Amino acid sequence: MLRSLPLTVRISAATVAESAHVTVSAPLLVVVGLKMVAQDFKYSRPATLFIALALYGVALIVAPRLRRSGRKGRPVQAVEA
């Protein structure tokens, strides 16, 4: 778990960064998820695994929101009914 904490922090930092970095966050989240399944579930204590999953969940929630917020600068065309 302690090895995956810096990686989770990096993901959180990547999601907070500019829009170019936000596009990198999705593949990075997949890699961290696979790493957690492959290693952390086998070797981590329940308390540290809880923290890792909580931080991973926050990153999963924040990344798409930042991706959408990066698109706010583009004009939206009105659709007439």
N, C-alpha and C positions, 0 to 999 in steps of 0.2 A: 504494500500500500504506500509506504513512504516513497518508493521509487516513482509511483504514478502521480503523486501529489504535484511535483514540479511540472509534469506534463499537463495536468489539469489546469494549473495556474497559467501555463503557456496558452492553452486553449482559451481561457477566459480573457487573457490579454489580447489574443488574436481577434476575438470577437469585439473587443472594445476599440480596436485599431480602425484605420481608415477602410473604405469600401473595398479596396484591393485586397486587404487582408481578410475581409469577411468571406470572400469567395474561397479562401484557403481553409476556413474553419470547418466546413462540412466534411471534406475528406479527412481532416485531422480528427474530428469527432468520431468518425468511423474507425480510424486506426486506434484511438484510445479505447473505444468500446471493445474492439477485438482484443486489445492487450489486457483489459480488465477481465474479460471472459477467460482468456488463456492463462493468465498468471494470478491475478488478484483473488479470484474466487477460490483458487486452490490454496494459496499460501497466506492470505491476510486474516487478521483477527476480525471478529464481527464488528467491533467498534470502529476500526479504521476503514473497514469496507463500507460501513454506513456513511462515514464522512466522504469517502471517494464517490459513492453513488449519489450523494446529495450534491456535491460539486459538479459531477457529470450531468445531473439533471438540470442544474442551473445553467450550465453551458448549453444544453440542448434547448432550453427555453429562450435564452438570450440571443443565441446566434441567428435564428430566423427573424427575430424582432429587429436586430441591427441591420440585417440584410434589407428588410422592408424600409427601415428608416433611411437607409442610404439612397433609396429611390425617390424620396420626397422632393428632391431638387428638380426632378423632371416634370414638365407640365403634363397634366392629365386632360385628355380630350373629353368634353361633355358628350354624352350619348342622349340624343333626343328620341323620345318615345313616339 
